[in-house]
């Protein structure tokens, strides 16, 4: 099954170093039967994009937690605020429609050889990413301004990178 794992730039660095990615809480997103049923129409590609978008929103949550923790005072030590989604093909997932239509749980780390692609925001999305990460919970609660901020960040398409491009991508960060 193709899964979409929400991540951060720091998690990509760990992936490169360790050769595997541990999804936070084992959580990933996928085109599940529940997601397919929640749409009245749509091609497989469109529905997979919906799962990827859910993972990108979850990446905002990871960024919000990193921002809340503060981190280093040295600006050079801070990772750029970008949404990151890692696409991978794995067999061992558990559907979790009780959490959301596209949520799946992964039983362990995702090996580098299972990764199909890495999706990352371009630098021009950083301001929108920061604004959306700050209000992601408010958007869930129906705050209209927060939903607009979320819409602003979702206007930025994630760039696609092959797994072998990961070292070069991170070098440019």
N, C-alpha and C positions, 0 to 999 in steps of 0.2 A: 504494500500500500504506500502511496506517495503521501508523506506527511510534511507539515510545515512547522518548523520549530522556531518559536520566538527567541531572539537572542540580542546581544549587544556586541559592540566592537571588542570589548574585553573578552567576551565569550569566544569570539572568533580567534583571538590570540591564543586562548587556552586550547581551542580545537587544533590549531596549527602545532602547538607545543606537544599536546598529549596524543594527537591522532584520533581523538574522539570527542564528541560533544554530549554533555550531560544536560538534557532538558530540565529546566527548573521545575521541580515537583513532578517530573516525568511528563509534563504537559506538552502536547503538540496539537495540531489541527489537521483535519483531513476532509476529503469529500466522503462523508459518511452517509449511510442510508437516511438518517434523520435530517441531514443537511439537504439531501436531494429531495426529500418529501416536503421540506419547508418552502421550496420554490415551486411555483406553478409551471415554470418553463425554464429552459436554460440548457446550454450544451455542457458537456463534461468539462470543457475548458473554462467556461464561465463559472461553473460551480467550484472548480478547483481554485479559481481566482478569488472567489468569496472566502474560501478557507484560508488562502494566503493573506487576504485582507484581515481576517480575524487574528491571524498570527502576528501581523504587523501592529495591530492594536495592542496585543499582549506585549509586544516589544516595547511599546510606549509605557506600559506598566512597569516593566523592568527598568527602564530609564528613570521613571518617577521615583522608584525605590532608591536607585543610585544617587539621584539628586537629593532625596531626603536625608540620606546618610552623610551628605557633605563631601567626603572624599578629601583628597590632598589639596593643600593650598597652592601647590606648584602647578601652574596652568599647563606646563608641559606633561605632567603626569595624568591629566584628565583626558579621557577618550572623547572623541567628537560625538555629539548627540545625534545619532542616526538610528533609524529603525533598521533592524536586521532580521531577516527570516532565512533559515536554512532549510532547503528542500532536500528530502532524503527518501529513499525507498527501503522500507523495513517490513518485516512480516509479523513481528510480535507486538501488536497493539491491542488495547482494550477500549472499546467504544464507551464514551461517557456522555450520553444524551441528557443525563440528569444535570450536567454542568452547563452544557450548551450543545447546539446541534452539531457543531464541527469539532468538538473536543474529543481527543483520544489521549490515552495514557500509554507511555512507552515504558517497557519493563527495565530498560537500562540505558547506558550510553549509546549514542549513535556513532558507529565507526566511520572514519574518513572515507572508506571505499563505498559506503552506502549513500554518500552525499551526492546529489544530482546537480545542485546549484546553490549559490549564495545570492541573496537579494539585499541590497543596501541602498539607503538614501544617498543622493548626491549632496555635496556641500551646501548648495543653495536651499536645501530643505531644513537646515539646522534650526533656524529661528522658529519655523512652524512646528518642528518636532518638540522643541523646548516648551513652546506655548501649549501644545496638545498634551504633552506628558504632565504638565502642571495641573491640568483640569480633566484628565481622563475619567476619574471617579465621578466628578460632577456631571460629565456627559452621560454616564450610566444612569444617573439619577434624574435626567431630563432637563438639566440646565441648558437653555437655548444658546447662550454665549459659548458655553463649553462645547456644545455640539458643532457650532460654527468653527471653533478652533480645530476640532477633530476633522471637519470637512476640509479645512485649509491644508492640513498636513496630508490628507488623503488625495488632494489634488496633485501631489508630487508622486510620480511613479517610482517604484523601487528599481534600481539598476540591477541587471542580471550579470553574474560572474560565474564562470566555470570553477569547479573546485581547485584545479591546478593554478588558477589565477590568484588564489587567496594570499600567498606570500607577497605578491606584488601589490595587491590592494592594500594590505596592512602596512606595507612599507611607505605607501603614499599618505597614510593617515597621520 
